[in-house]
Amino acid sequence: MTWINFLTLIFIVYLVYYCLNLFFDLFLSPRSAAREISGDELFFTETFTPELITAQRMAEPVIEETKEEKPLVYFPSGPVNASGGISLKHLFSLAKDNLIEHTRAIPY
């Protein structure tokens, strides 16, 4: 079997499959009337009456209360270096001992 025969056979099988799907959708599937309401559909109605807002209406002034913010108190819990305060040599040694998680292989 050559590639041309194989691809022709695949194309014919796909064409028959596609035609069967169309035939099933157009002729065998039940049709629903366009005006029927399905039981699964939700309809929402407005429970309030619309109110006309004009430009002449004045809004109440917004009163801003000023609150003084307390300064944040920093309590150090020990020698924690969250900014990566280790040397590159120490980082490689941690990676060799599998103490840190790394996603790619590191050439040692």
All heavy atoms as an XYZ file, in Angstrom:
878
protein
N       0.855     -1.169      0.000
C       0.000      0.000      0.000
C       0.900      1.232      0.000
O       1.779      1.368      0.833
C      -0.900     -0.027      1.245
C      -1.768      1.196      1.368
S      -2.826      1.176      2.816
C      -4.233      0.336      2.170
N       0.635      2.123     -0.893
C       1.428      3.339     -0.993
C       0.800      4.427     -0.129
O      -0.326      4.285      0.365
C       1.506      3.814     -2.462
O       0.181      4.134     -2.895
C       2.124      2.748     -3.344
N       1.536      5.507      0.027
C       1.029      6.624      0.823
C      -0.198      7.245      0.173
O      -1.119      7.679      0.876
C       2.118      7.677      1.014
C       3.094      7.310      2.076
C       4.350      6.850      1.899
C       2.864      7.339      3.483
N       4.936      6.595      3.107
C       4.045      6.882      4.103
C       1.793      7.692      4.281
C       4.166      6.790      5.482
C       1.915      7.603      5.652
C       3.093      7.148      6.232
N      -0.231      7.290     -1.145
C      -1.385      7.878     -1.851
C      -2.635      7.039     -1.567
O      -3.706      7.580     -1.282
C      -1.099      7.963     -3.367
C       0.113      8.863     -3.642
C      -2.332      8.446     -4.121
C      -0.112     10.308     -3.295
N      -2.514      5.716     -1.649
C      -3.665      4.848     -1.373
C      -4.105      4.981      0.089
O      -5.305      5.018      0.387
C      -3.315      3.390     -1.678
C      -3.138      3.154     -3.152
O      -3.608      3.934     -3.977
N      -2.451      2.076     -3.488
N      -3.143      5.038      0.989
C      -3.458      5.174      2.414
C      -4.182      6.479      2.703
O      -5.216      6.499      3.384
C      -2.173      5.070      3.239
C      -2.381      5.255      4.707
C      -3.012      4.287      5.464
C      -1.948      6.419      5.338
C      -3.218      4.455      6.826
C      -2.146      6.597      6.686
C      -2.778      5.611      7.434
N      -3.662      7.582      2.191
C      -4.284      8.885      2.428
C      -5.650      8.973      1.753
O      -6.570      9.596      2.288
C      -3.364      9.999      1.955
C      -2.079     10.173      2.778
C      -1.198     11.250      2.160
C      -2.396     10.513      4.210
N      -5.817      8.341      0.589
C      -7.115      8.326     -0.081
C      -8.127      7.546      0.752
O      -9.273      7.975      0.909
C      -6.980      7.703     -1.486
O      -5.976      8.398     -2.210
C      -8.298      7.781     -2.235
N      -7.712      6.438      1.299
C      -8.589      5.645      2.149
C      -8.985      6.421      3.408
O     -10.153      6.419      3.802
C      -7.893      4.336      2.539
C      -8.718      3.373      3.378
C      -9.904      2.868      2.586
C      -7.851      2.243      3.864
N      -8.044      7.096      4.023
C      -8.334      7.920      5.214
C      -9.322      9.027      4.846
O     -10.264      9.301      5.583
C      -7.037      8.526      5.789
C      -6.118      7.453      6.303
C      -7.322      9.586      6.852
C      -6.406      6.991      7.704
N      -9.128      9.670      3.713
C     -10.009     10.744      3.279
C     -11.422     10.213      3.032
O     -12.408     10.849      3.410
C      -9.442     11.414      2.019
C     -10.313     12.485      1.474
C     -10.438     13.698      2.119
C     -11.046     12.281      0.298
C     -11.252     14.693      1.616
C     -11.863     13.267     -0.203
C     -11.971     14.479      0.454
N     -11.546      9.049      2.421
C     -12.865      8.474      2.140
C     -13.576      8.103      3.442
O     -14.769      8.363      3.604
C     -12.726      7.263      1.189
C     -12.323      7.750     -0.200
C     -14.019      6.460      1.122
C     -11.962      6.647     -1.160
N     -12.839      7.539      4.377
C     -13.435      7.188      5.668
C     -13.914      8.440      6.389
O     -15.012      8.475      6.948
C     -12.429      6.392      6.530
C     -12.902      6.258      7.964
C     -12.185      5.027      5.913
N     -13.124      9.494      6.370
C     -13.518     10.751      7.007
C     -14.734     11.339      6.313
O     -15.645     11.847      6.966
C     -12.363     11.748      6.998
C     -12.740     13.087      7.561
C     -12.923     13.259      8.929
C     -12.968     14.182      6.733
C     -13.309     14.475      9.458
C     -13.352     15.398      7.252
C     -13.520     15.543      8.608
O     -13.905     16.740      9.124
N     -14.788     11.290      4.987
C     -15.902     11.844      4.229
C     -17.188     11.078      4.542
O     -18.247     11.687      4.730
C     -15.588     11.803      2.728
C     -16.531     12.558      1.814
C     -16.490     14.041      2.141
C     -16.137     12.331      0.372
N     -17.119      9.753      4.643
C     -18.293      8.962      4.990
C     -18.741      9.295      6.414
O     -19.947      9.465      6.676
C     -17.987      7.454      4.831
C     -19.070      6.597      5.464
C     -17.798      7.108      3.365
N     -17.817      9.419      7.330
C     -18.139      9.777      8.711
C     -18.820     11.144      8.780
O     -19.826     11.333      9.468
C     -16.865      9.768      9.560
C     -17.016     10.317     10.939
C     -17.663      9.596     11.936
C     -16.520     11.579     11.265
C     -17.813     10.100     13.210
C     -16.669     12.100     12.532
C     -17.307     11.353     13.493
O     -17.454     11.872     14.756
N     -18.295     12.116      8.056
C     -18.848     13.464      8.046
C     -20.255     13.451      7.441
O     -21.167     14.093      7.960
C     -17.917     14.392      7.256
C     -18.323     15.835      7.278
C     -18.182     16.586      8.426
C     -18.859     16.444      6.140
C     -18.557     17.913      8.447
C     -19.238     17.762      6.151
C     -19.085     18.497      7.308
O     -19.461     19.799      7.329
N     -20.466     12.714      6.365
C     -21.785     12.638      5.739
C     -22.791     11.950      6.657
O     -23.962     12.362      6.719
C     -21.695     11.915      4.391
S     -20.839     12.878      3.138
N     -22.376     10.912      7.368
C     -23.276     10.256      8.317
C     -23.673     11.200      9.452
O     -24.820     11.196      9.897
C     -22.631      8.993      8.873
C     -22.573      7.801      7.922
C     -21.792      6.666      8.569
C     -23.959      7.346      7.548
N     -22.737     12.001      9.921
C     -23.063     12.983     10.965
C     -24.071     14.004     10.466
O     -25.016     14.365     11.164
C     -21.803     13.696     11.449
C     -21.090     12.926     12.515
O     -21.684     12.125     13.213
N     -19.802     13.163     12.646
N     -23.875     14.491      9.260
C     -24.825     15.450      8.687
C     -26.191     14.809      8.504
O     -27.223     15.418      8.794
C     -24.307     15.980      7.353
C     -23.215     17.046      7.429
C     -22.758     17.424      6.031
C     -23.712     18.262      8.157
N     -26.232     13.586      7.995
C     -27.489     12.895      7.792
C     -28.220     12.715      9.117
O     -29.429     12.952      9.211
C     -27.229     11.532      7.133
C     -28.464     10.708      6.952
C     -29.378     11.025      5.959
C     -28.720      9.629      7.786
C     -30.522     10.267      5.798
C     -29.860      8.874      7.635
C     -30.771      9.194      6.636
N     -27.508     12.309     10.144
C     -28.128     12.134     11.451
C     -28.658     13.456     11.998
O     -29.766     13.525     12.529
C     -27.136     11.521     12.445
C     -27.693     11.349     13.815
C     -28.585     10.327     14.091
C     -27.350     12.220     14.837
C     -29.113     10.168     15.365
C     -27.874     12.069     16.104
C     -28.759     11.040     16.365
N     -27.873     14.523     11.884
C     -28.287     15.819     12.426
C     -29.487     16.393     11.684
O     -30.370     17.002     12.284
C     -27.134     16.813     12.383
C     -26.088     16.528     13.438
O     -26.398     15.788     14.388
O     -24.963     17.039     13.297
N     -29.521     16.241     10.373
C     -30.581     16.868      9.584
C     -31.866     16.054      9.557
O     -32.957     16.615      9.575
C     -30.092     17.111      8.157
C     -28.968     18.141      8.006
C     -28.516     18.228      6.562
C     -29.416     19.496      8.502
N     -31.768     14.746      9.509
C     -32.965     13.954      9.271
C     -33.411     13.101     10.460
O     -34.595     12.882     10.650
C     -32.742     13.041      8.059
C     -32.470     13.815      6.801
C     -31.221     13.778      6.223
C     -33.449     14.592      6.204
C     -30.957     14.493      5.076
C     -33.199     15.307      5.059
C     -31.944     15.263      4.485
N     -32.526     12.611     11.247
C     -32.909     11.676     12.292
C     -33.088     12.307     13.661
O     -33.783     11.750     14.508
C     -31.881     10.550     12.386
C     -31.750      9.672     11.135
C     -30.683      8.625     11.349
C     -33.068      9.030     10.769
N     -32.457     13.418     13.913
C     -32.580     14.028     15.238
C     -33.930     14.718     15.350
O     -34.432     15.294     14.388
C     -31.449     15.027     15.481
O     -31.541     16.086     14.561
N     -34.555     14.655     16.540
C     -35.867     15.302     16.694
C     -35.724     16.812     16.659
O     -34.795     17.386     17.213
C     -36.338     14.817     18.067
C     -35.093     14.457     18.797
C     -34.120     14.002     17.749
N     -36.681     17.410     15.998
C     -36.645     18.876     15.891
C     -37.557     19.469     16.952
O     -38.658     18.994     17.191
C     -37.115     19.316     14.513
C     -36.183     18.869     13.429
C     -36.621     19.384     12.111
N     -35.739     18.831     11.081
C     -35.759     19.199      9.833
N     -36.607     20.106      9.439
N     -34.941     18.662      8.972
N     -37.097     20.522     17.578
C     -37.921     21.219     18.557
C     -38.471     22.475     17.911
O     -37.817     23.121     17.093
C     -37.107     21.578     19.800
O     -36.058     22.445     19.451
N     -39.683     22.810     18.270
C     -40.302     24.002     17.703
C     -39.596     25.232     18.245
O     -39.133     25.274     19.382
C     -41.783     24.038     18.070
N     -39.527     26.249     17.422
C     -38.820     27.464     17.813
C     -39.556     28.225     18.900
O     -38.955     28.956     19.673
C     -38.615     28.359     16.596
N     -40.870     28.048     19.001
C     -41.647     28.819     19.958
C     -41.855     28.088     21.279
O     -42.395     28.639     22.214
C     -42.983     29.189     19.359
C     -42.834     30.130     18.200
C     -44.152     30.569     17.666
N     -43.949     31.451     16.512
C     -44.895     31.932     15.778
N     -46.146     31.638     16.050
N     -44.637     32.713     14.771
N     -41.449     26.847     21.363
C     -41.586     26.129     22.616
C     -40.560     26.624     23.628
O     -39.423     26.916     23.287
C     -41.381     24.628     22.399
C     -42.511     23.954     21.689
C     -42.275     22.462     21.576
O     -41.407     21.946     22.301
O     -42.953     21.832     20.765
N     -40.965     26.686     24.871
C     -40.066     27.129     25.935
C     -39.564     25.889     26.657
O     -40.348     25.078     27.131
C     -40.775     28.079     26.906
C     -41.216     29.343     26.172
C     -39.867     28.422     28.074
C     -42.042     30.281     27.019
N     -38.285     25.772     26.716
C     -37.692     24.638     27.411
C     -37.826     24.823     28.919
O     -37.840     25.943     29.428
C     -36.219     24.520     27.024
O     -35.590     23.548     27.800
N     -37.910     23.718     29.633
C     -38.029     23.800     31.080
C     -36.722     24.177     31.744
O     -36.691     24.532     32.917
N     -35.612     24.120     31.023
C     -34.315     24.422     31.602
C     -33.920     25.884     31.464
O     -32.870     26.278     31.922
C     -33.233     23.557     30.946
C     -33.454     22.081     31.236
O     -34.084     21.779     32.266
O     -33.001     21.252     30.438
N     -34.717     26.679     30.806
C     -34.365     28.081     30.599
C     -34.857     28.923     31.760
O     -35.939     28.691     32.309
C     -34.982     28.597     29.298
C     -34.398     27.952     28.063
C     -35.017     28.495     26.798
O     -35.765     29.482     26.872
O     -34.746     27.922     25.743
N     -34.074     29.908     32.141
C     -34.426     30.814     33.227
C     -34.810     32.168     32.655
O     -34.166     32.671     31.733
C     -33.261     30.986     34.190
C     -32.813     29.751     34.948
C     -31.584     30.072     35.773
C     -33.920     29.243     35.836
N     -35.844     32.762     33.199
C     -36.253     34.098     32.799
C     -36.276     34.971     34.038
O     -36.819     34.576     35.081
C     -37.650     34.083     32.148
C     -37.669     33.390     30.826
C     -38.049     32.069     30.728
C     -37.289     34.069     29.691
C     -38.068     31.426     29.513
C     -37.296     33.438     28.466
C     -37.687     32.110     28.365
N     -35.715     36.162     33.929
C     -35.661     37.087     35.047
C     -36.524     38.299     34.712
O     -36.457     38.829     33.607
C     -34.224     37.547     35.314
C     -33.319     36.409     35.709
C     -32.488     35.806     34.778
C     -33.320     35.936     36.999
C     -31.671     34.766     35.138
C     -32.502     34.894     37.370
C     -31.677     34.305     36.437
N     -37.296     38.712     35.665
C     -38.113     39.902     35.489
C     -37.638     40.961     36.468
O     -37.107     40.650     37.538
C     -39.595     39.590     35.754
O     -39.730     39.092     37.074
C     -40.121     38.563     34.754
N     -37.854     42.213     36.101
C     -37.456     43.307     36.971
C     -38.516     43.479     38.056
O     -39.709     43.538     37.777
C     -37.306     44.597     36.172
C     -36.162     44.577     35.202
C     -35.989     45.900     34.480
O     -36.676     46.868     34.833
O     -35.162     45.947     33.573
N     -38.070     43.573     39.288
C     -39.001     43.734     40.401
C     -39.032     45.173     40.909
O     -39.618     45.449     41.945
C     -38.606     42.800     41.555
O     -37.270     43.105     41.938
C     -38.708     41.349     41.140
N     -38.415     46.082     40.184
C     -38.414     47.473     40.598
C     -38.770     48.324     39.384
O     -38.633     47.907     38.239
C     -37.049     47.896     41.162
C     -35.921     47.706     40.192
C     -35.548     48.719     39.327
C     -35.241     46.499     40.119
C     -34.518     48.541     38.425
C     -34.208     46.311     39.223
C     -33.848     47.339     38.372
N     -39.231     49.504     39.670
C     -39.572     50.417     38.572
C     -38.375     51.308     38.298
O     -37.675     51.738     39.217
C     -40.784     51.286     38.952
O     -40.482     51.992     40.147
C     -42.026     50.427     39.153
N     -38.095     51.600     37.046
C     -36.967     52.468     36.724
C     -37.195     53.885     37.244
O     -38.318     54.384     37.293
C     -36.913     52.459     35.200
C     -37.832     51.391     34.755
C     -38.749     51.079     35.866
N     -36.143     54.542     37.644
C     -36.216     55.897     38.179
C     -35.435     56.822     37.264
O     -34.289     56.542     36.922
C     -35.617     55.919     39.589
C     -35.631     57.280     40.230
C     -34.964     57.263     41.591
O     -34.791     56.177     42.155
O     -34.606     58.349     42.057
N     -36.046     57.909     36.873
C     -35.399     58.882     36.000
C     -34.475     59.763     36.826
O     -34.884     60.357     37.828
C     -36.450     59.739     35.284
C     -35.909     60.819     34.370
C     -35.156     60.182     33.200
C     -37.037     61.702     33.866
N     -33.240     59.860     36.419
C     -32.256     60.682     37.113
C     -31.905     61.841     36.203
O     -31.469     61.644     35.066
C     -30.999     59.874     37.462
C     -31.380     58.733     38.389
C     -29.941     60.767     38.089
C     -30.250     57.807     38.688
N     -32.079     63.033     36.691
C     -31.786     64.222     35.888
C     -30.497     64.867     36.374
O     -30.012     64.598     37.469
C     -32.942     65.236     35.993
O     -33.073     65.624     37.364
C     -34.243     64.628     35.492
N     -29.958     65.733     35.542
C     -28.703     66.403     35.870
C     -28.903     67.491     36.917
O     -27.949     67.942     37.527
C     -28.086     67.000     34.617
N     -30.110     67.956     37.159
C     -30.360     69.035     38.101
C     -30.392     68.536     39.536
O     -30.304     69.322     40.464
C     -31.690     69.712     37.770
C     -31.670     70.332     36.393
C     -33.056     70.665     35.913
O     -34.043     70.275     36.522
N     -33.140     71.377     34.793
N     -30.488     67.283     39.706
C     -30.545     66.729     41.048
C     -29.152     66.796     41.683
O     -28.182     66.365     41.106
C     -31.003     65.286     40.967
C     -31.237     64.648     42.272
C     -31.690     63.233     42.036
N     -32.654     62.856     43.034
C     -33.230     61.698     43.111
N     -32.979     60.799     42.195
N     -34.078     61.435     44.061
N     -29.075     67.337     42.897
C     -27.806     67.481     43.581
C     -27.570     66.260     44.462
O     -28.458     65.844     45.199
C     -27.797     68.746     44.455
C     -27.931     70.038     43.670
S     -26.494     70.362     42.664
C     -25.322     70.718     43.909
N     -26.394     65.737     44.372
C     -26.041     64.616     45.236
C     -25.583     65.139     46.587
O     -25.067     66.253     46.707
C     -24.928     63.804     44.588
N     -25.770     64.334     47.613
C     -25.331     64.731     48.937
C     -23.810     64.734     48.985
O     -23.162     63.867     48.403
C     -25.887     63.767     49.973
C     -27.390     63.794     50.074
C     -27.887     62.816     51.098
O     -27.061     62.265     51.857
O     -29.099     62.601     51.154
N     -23.227     65.708     49.659
C     -21.766     65.745     49.724
C     -21.217     64.551     50.510
O     -21.803     64.128     51.505
C     -21.451     67.066     50.425
C     -22.698     67.383     51.183
C     -23.837     66.808     50.389
N     -20.140     64.057     50.039
C     -19.502     62.922     50.694
C     -18.603     63.449     51.805
O     -17.753     64.294     51.573
C     -18.686     62.100     49.681
C     -17.981     60.945     50.369
C     -19.583     61.614     48.576
N     -18.825     62.956     52.996
C     -18.024     63.385     54.137
C     -16.931     62.345     54.348
O     -17.200     61.165     54.578
C     -18.891     63.520     55.411
C     -19.999     64.541     55.173
C     -18.021     63.884     56.601
C     -21.009     64.591     56.297
N     -15.717     62.804     54.230
C     -14.587     61.903     54.415
C     -14.073     62.020     55.837
O     -13.770     63.109     56.315
C     -13.468     62.236     53.434
C     -13.838     62.011     51.990
C     -12.679     62.291     51.073
O     -11.534     62.421     51.561
O     -12.907     62.392     49.867
N     -14.012     60.889     56.487
C     -13.475     60.870     57.844
C     -11.984     60.573     57.750
O     -11.566     59.651     57.068
C     -14.172     59.798     58.674
C     -15.647     60.060     58.867
C     -16.292     58.976     59.684
O     -15.554     58.191     60.335
O     -17.517     58.906     59.689
N     -11.225     61.382     58.430
C      -9.783     61.160     58.412
C      -9.407     60.279     59.595
O      -9.712     60.579     60.753
C      -9.026     62.496     58.499
O      -9.433     63.171     59.674
C      -9.318     63.362     57.279
N      -8.787     59.175     59.272
C      -8.328     58.273     60.321
C      -6.806     58.254     60.284
O      -6.210     58.146     59.228
C      -8.849     56.859     60.087
C     -10.343     56.744     60.199
C     -10.773     55.295     59.999
C     -12.261     55.146     60.132
N     -12.682     53.755     59.909
N      -6.245     58.377     61.436
C      -4.796     58.319     61.506
C      -4.370     56.856     61.531
O      -4.860     56.063     62.334
C      -4.296     59.036     62.763
C      -4.542     60.525     62.730
C      -3.965     61.196     63.952
O      -3.095     60.589     64.621
O      -4.379     62.309     64.249
N      -3.487     56.531     60.623
C      -3.008     55.158     60.572
C      -1.904     54.965     61.593
O      -1.020     55.802     61.744
C      -2.497     54.831     59.177
C      -3.577     54.846     58.122
C      -3.041     54.413     56.777
O      -1.899     53.925     56.711
O      -3.761     54.573     55.799
N      -1.975     53.837     62.263
C      -0.938     53.521     63.230
C       0.276     53.001     62.476
O       0.145     52.278     61.493
C      -1.427     52.470     64.210
C      -2.577     52.927     65.066
C      -3.011     51.833     66.002
C      -4.170     52.276     66.855
N      -4.639     51.198     67.736
N       1.453     53.374     62.908
C       2.639     52.846     62.219
C       2.790     51.354     62.486
O       2.455     50.858     63.554
C       3.796     53.642     62.835
C       3.271     54.109     64.150
C       1.785     54.292     63.971
N       3.258     50.646     61.460
C       3.466     49.212     61.595
C       4.685     48.944     62.463
O       5.720     49.574     62.313
C       3.668     48.570     60.224
C       2.476     48.649     59.277
C       2.863     48.070     57.930
C       1.292     47.899     59.848
N       4.523     48.011     63.349
C       5.612     47.640     64.237
C       6.244     46.382     63.675
O       5.555     45.413     63.367
C       5.095     47.406     65.671
C       6.230     47.012     66.583
C       4.379     48.637     66.181
N       7.543     46.381     63.524
C       8.268     45.255     62.959
C       8.902     44.456     64.070
O       9.683     44.977     64.857
C       9.343     45.766     61.990
C      10.216     44.680     61.436
C       9.717     43.738     60.554
C      11.548     44.589     61.804
C      10.510     42.739     60.055
C      12.367     43.590     61.312
C      11.840     42.659     60.429
O      12.629     41.673     59.943
N       8.523     43.200     64.182
C       9.101     42.309     65.167
C       9.925     41.258     64.441
O       9.368     40.319     63.873
C       8.010     41.607     65.994
C       7.207     42.545     66.836
C       5.893     42.816     66.521
C       7.774     43.160     67.936
C       5.155     43.682     67.296
C       7.034     44.019     68.720
C       5.720     44.290     68.401
N      11.234     41.374     64.463
C      12.038     40.350     63.785
C      11.980     39.041     64.560
O      12.036     39.016     65.774
C      13.446     40.939     63.794
C      13.452     41.902     64.922
C      12.053     42.432     65.037
N      11.817     37.946     63.803
C      11.699     36.646     64.453
C      13.001     35.872     64.420
O      13.026     34.711     64.761
C      10.601     35.825     63.770
O      10.934     35.617     62.421
N      14.040     36.469     63.983
C      15.312     35.773     63.920
C      16.042     36.123     62.639
O      15.610     36.964     61.861
N      17.163     35.472     62.422
C      17.945     35.780     61.217
C      17.322     35.123     59.966
O      17.709     34.043     59.551
C      19.311     35.188     61.531
C      19.019     34.078     62.480
C      17.837     34.517     63.275
N      16.307     35.781     59.400
C      15.635     35.272     58.208
C      16.024     36.162     57.036
O      15.856     37.376     57.089
C      14.100     35.269     58.389
C      13.424     34.814     57.123
C      13.717     34.387     59.550
N      16.562     35.547     56.007
C      16.899     36.286     54.795
C      15.946     35.852     53.695
O      16.127     34.827     53.058
C      18.342     36.010     54.363
C      19.339     36.546     55.362
O      19.046     37.521     56.041
N      20.489     35.915     55.454
N      14.889     36.620     53.477
C      13.895     36.260     52.479
C      14.258     36.796     51.105
O      13.595     36.512     50.144
C      12.531     36.794     52.884
N      15.297     37.584     51.003
C      15.649     38.173     49.720
C      16.726     37.376     49.007
O      17.379     37.887     48.110
C      16.113     39.617     49.922
O      17.276     39.614     50.726
N      16.922     36.130     49.391
C      17.913     35.298     48.721
C      19.313     35.647     49.157
O      20.207     35.755     48.334
N      19.527     35.795     50.422
C      20.810     36.234     50.927
C      21.825     35.121     51.063
O      22.442     34.999     52.115
N      21.975     34.288     50.040
C      23.013     33.254     50.065
C      23.867     33.412     48.825
O      23.441     33.993     47.833
C      22.414     31.820     50.124
C      21.539     31.563     48.911
C      21.645     31.612     51.398
C      21.084     30.124     48.814
N      25.049     32.863     48.911
C      25.939     32.981     47.751
C      25.566     31.927     46.718
O      24.840     30.967     46.989
C      27.388     32.795     48.195
O      27.579     31.454     48.643
N      26.079     32.098     45.524
C      25.797     31.169     44.439
C      26.380     29.792     44.736
O      25.770     28.768     44.431
C      26.350     31.732     43.127
C      25.952     30.995     41.858
C      24.450     30.986     41.694
C      26.604     31.628     40.656
N      27.546     29.774     45.365
C      28.181     28.505     45.720
C      27.335     27.742     46.738
O      27.135     26.527     46.633
C      29.574     28.791     46.282
C      30.426     27.583     46.500
C      31.818     28.009     46.942
C      32.749     26.826     46.975
N      34.102     27.219     47.368
N      26.781     28.474     47.693
C      25.922     27.863     48.692
C      24.612     27.379     48.054
O      24.067     26.335     48.438
C      25.648     28.856     49.821
C      24.939     28.257     50.989
N      23.823     28.813     51.526
C      25.177     27.121     51.702
C      23.385     28.079     52.524
N      24.195     27.039     52.653
N      24.103     28.099     47.056
C      22.892     27.698     46.355
C      23.100     26.380     45.624
O      22.256     25.484     45.672
C      22.471     28.793     45.374
C      21.235     28.498     44.526
C      19.995     28.484     45.402
C      21.096     29.509     43.427
N      24.252     26.216     44.963
C      24.543     24.974     44.272
C      24.710     23.813     45.256
O      24.296     22.689     44.974
C      25.794     25.118     43.406
C      25.505     25.792     42.089
C      26.015     27.049     41.823
C      24.753     25.161     41.129
C      25.761     27.670     40.618
C      24.494     25.776     39.910
C      24.998     27.031     39.654
N      25.293     24.091     46.402
C      25.436     23.012     47.385
C      24.076     22.586     47.940
O      23.838     21.405     48.185
C      26.375     23.432     48.514
O      25.786     24.452     49.286
N      23.148     23.526     48.122
C      21.800     23.180     48.552
C      21.071     22.377     47.485
O      20.321     21.447     47.789
C      21.009     24.444     48.887
C      21.430     25.199     50.145
C      20.625     26.490     50.271
C      21.238     24.329     51.363
N      21.293     22.720     46.205
C      20.657     21.980     45.121
C      21.212     20.568     45.023
O      20.474     19.624     44.734
C      20.852     22.727     43.805
N      22.503     20.385     45.271
C      23.100     19.045     45.232
C      22.545     18.163     46.337
O      22.341     16.965     46.146
C      24.619     19.130     45.393
C      25.343     19.496     44.147
C      26.841     19.479     44.400
C      27.609     19.946     43.206
N      29.057     19.967     43.457
N      22.273     18.745     47.498
C      21.763     17.980     48.625
C      20.244     17.827     48.586
O      19.653     17.301     49.525
C      22.162     18.663     49.934
C      23.669     18.689     50.111
O      24.353     17.822     49.531
O      24.151     19.584     50.827
N      19.600     18.308     47.508
C      18.145     18.264     47.342
C      17.410     18.941     48.493
O      16.384     18.480     48.969
C      17.642     16.825     47.181
C      18.042     16.231     45.859
O      18.129     16.952     44.861
N      18.287     14.931     45.835
N      17.948     20.049     48.962
C      17.306     20.803     50.027
C      16.421     21.921     49.491
O      15.625     22.491     50.238
C      18.363     21.386     50.973
C      19.183     20.331     51.734
C      20.260     21.010     52.550
C      18.275     19.502     52.617
N      16.581     22.239     48.220
C      15.712     23.225     47.584
C      15.073     22.570     46.374
O      15.559     21.574     45.840
C      16.489     24.497     47.168
C      17.577     24.146     46.156
C      17.043     25.225     48.350
C      18.216     25.369     45.540
N      13.964     23.128     45.947
C      13.270     22.586     44.786
C      13.690     23.382     43.561
O      13.590     24.607     43.541
C      11.747     22.710     44.993
C      10.968     22.141     43.859
C       9.465     22.257     44.108
O       9.078     22.595     45.232
O       8.726     22.033     43.166
N      14.148     22.693     42.569
C      14.503     23.356     41.317
C      13.831     22.603     40.179
O      13.604     21.391     40.261
C      16.032     23.430     41.126
C      16.720     22.101     41.257
N      16.896     21.246     40.205
C      17.247     21.501     42.357
C      17.532     20.162     40.632
N      17.744     20.288     41.932
N      13.495     23.312     39.105
C      12.710     22.708     38.041
C      13.538     22.244     36.868
O      13.090     21.448     36.076
C      11.661     23.705     37.525
O      12.305     24.897     37.107
C      10.660     24.031     38.626
N      14.742     22.746     36.709
C      15.606     22.332     35.608
C      16.897     21.762     36.159
O      17.289     22.060     37.282
C      15.936     23.518     34.703
C      14.734     23.946     33.845
C      15.168     24.974     32.867
N      14.917     26.272     33.483
C      15.422     27.407     33.075
N      16.230     27.439     32.059
N      15.142     28.532     33.666
N      17.535     20.966     35.339
C      18.822     20.402     35.758
C      19.864     21.490     35.814
O      19.945     22.365     34.953
C      19.254     19.311     34.786
N      20.672     21.441     36.843
C      21.740     22.413     37.018
C      23.057     21.706     36.744
O      23.371     20.715     37.396
C      21.742     22.988     38.450
C      20.411     23.680     38.735
C      22.888     23.968     38.642
C      20.262     24.147     40.147
N      23.825     22.213     35.780
C      25.136     21.567     35.538
C      26.095     21.931     36.666
O      26.378     23.091     36.932
C      25.597     22.167     34.212
C      24.849     23.458     34.088
C      23.562     23.299     34.831
N      26.625     20.922     37.349
C      27.486     21.158     38.497
C      28.929     21.322     38.083
O      29.568     20.620     37.461
C      27.352     20.020     39.516
C      25.974     19.884     40.066
C      25.190     18.775     39.777
C      25.439     20.863     40.864
C      23.921     18.639     40.295
C      24.164     20.749     41.380
C      23.407     19.633     41.084
O      22.149     19.519     41.604
